């Protein structure tokens, strides 16, 4: 039996209409399922934990990146096959999977697909599938929340960029990676298991979800005018060609910066130190 975990508020309400289509598809396929609708923050984590304890065959994530984040953290490193019916604002993780934009067709492809083990990132006590990090991009995410009602995909994040430019200051961090510790000032530091965030921006253009490595990109301290130049490349993933961007691969790292806000698949948490570990092949999806 599958468990559908549905977020009715995802994608400015798109989740409600997608649920009926998902239920029809599963009924047509004679696939047993149960539907649960999230009612509060953190509820999807509780439902994912229940799915593991009840030995469900898989979870269908009906929502956006925030819903996927909660489900992955409810699994907390335990084995469970995930399917995706993307109906969020950005749908950044499923971009990596090259699925159709239509959530029902995307699910249909997965039901006909083959299993694939992918890596999972862990930072302190949180798990993530796609991109984590801190710096200017986090301020963009913080500001973009104010504009999500304006539309989906990139628009809220572009508005967030304009608002973030007024508030951001570079971060002074201590970075430990590949056996070396250094202090540096950064505009952005991205830790990529996947490639995308912010409705299609590409902070980690060379990351692969099953290669057993994080892609870490540090962008040096730059002024506001240069940030605008950076972002024109950042959106398309070409910023790694710039001399101010430094790309490294690793399986673990630690970032220390008192009071920093860390992004994990679009969810923001404040912490003084972020300890990253990669869990190779820890989750199964269908491709």
Secondary structure, 3 states (H helix, E strand, C coil): CEEEEECCCHHHHHHHHHHHHHHHHHHHCCCCEEEEECCCCCHHHHHHHHHHHCCCCEEEEEECHHHHHHHHHHHCCCCCEEEEEECCCCCHHHHCCCCCCCHHHHHHHHHCCCEEEEEEEEECCEEECCEEEEEHHHHHHHHHHHHHHHCCCCHHHHHHHHHHHCCCCCEEEEEEECCEEEEEEEEEEEEECCCCECCCECCCCCCCCCCCCEEEEEEECCCHHHHHHHHHHHCCCCHHHCCCEEEEEECEEEEEEEEEEEEECCEEEEEEEEEEEEEEEEEEEEC
